[in-house]
Amino acid sequence: MATPSNKLDIPLQRCPDLYIKVCTPKGRGVYATKTIPAKTVIDVCPVLVLGVEENKSHIEHTSLFHYTYNWPITDFDGNKQVAQAVILGLGSMFNHSTQDQNVVWERDPERLIITYRALRDIPVGEELCISYGSHLTFKDADAPVAPPPEEELEMFNQIQFD
Amino acid sequence: MATPSNKLDIPLQRCPDLYIKVCTPKGRGVYATKTIPAKTVIDVCPVLVLGVEENKSHIEHTSLFHYTYNWPITDFDGNKQVAQAVILGLGSMFNHSTQDQNVVWERDPERLIITYRALRDIPVGEELCISYGSHLTFKDADAPVAPPPEEELEMFNQIQFD
């Protein structure tokens, strides 16, 4: 029983060199207390997938909608749909940056987790930022050009390091 | 910049000896991969506080309501109210147990976090469980007696170790 024995079981990994800064121009943000090497696992976050209907009827009308991620599901008829998921971890705390993105993420729909990794070396004191992609619910102040289409962004976020 | 300099800033602590078991009678649950000594910080979770009105109009009608915690707020007129908060971390993954509770939690309304600590030594392979208190949204199968009133429970969860 010491270690997970089922392939679906999920070892929780979290980089220990992080803190939340409360007062920033973007609100709360996650920062590095030590240099974090490229490819380091930053956080493994379980997710809570919301129903398509409850999302449309309710969640979209609340402040929580700014925090949810697109999440692929297959309905009872075998049709692929895009639902929304609440990320139960630092994935809901990372701010957005197109120019200074230093964290990428990868969904695991089978195990209901998202894994966040350092895209490059992250120096001490730097904020950890992701790209929200097409789920951006505000004007992107630091985008130098139009953001890439969702599929291209997905591929970028799901970059394989090895 | 190496360490938080503002008293409001929050060092993120997470016990590394944890995994999520996907298939249990209660659904997903958090388990210990090593013995965790009493008083160990299990997780420091940022929270997202929902508005009282949006909670009543929307969140209460969704599956998310089973995951939210009571959260004390003071409104613009200085009146104390109980809002709901989404816990962005393992606090949303711990199952409930009255008899086998081994984790306690403490809210920090100023810094918008909840800290979870081991109530006693937690042996390898044991599930980590909290008490949901008055926010229990289902019948408590393992309660030997009526659950304690919310205030008493609050005091228990906010137990001071030292």
Interface residues (C-beta under 8 A of the other chain):
Chain A: M1 A2 T3 P4 N6 L8 D9 I10 P11 L12 Q13 R14 P16 L18 Y19 I20 K21 V22 C23 R28 V30 T33 K34 P46 L48 L50 G51 E54 S57 H58 I59 H61 T62 S63 L64 Y67 V86 I87 L88 G89 L90 S92 M93 R111 L112 I113 V124 G125
Chain B: M1 A2 T3 P4 N6 L8 D9 I10 P11 L12 Q13 R14 P16 L18 Y19 I20 K21 V22 C23 R28 V30 T33 K34 P46 L48 L50 G51 E54 S57 H58 I59 H61 T62 S63 L64 Y67 V86 I87 L88 G89 L90 S92 M93 R111 L112 I113 V124 G125
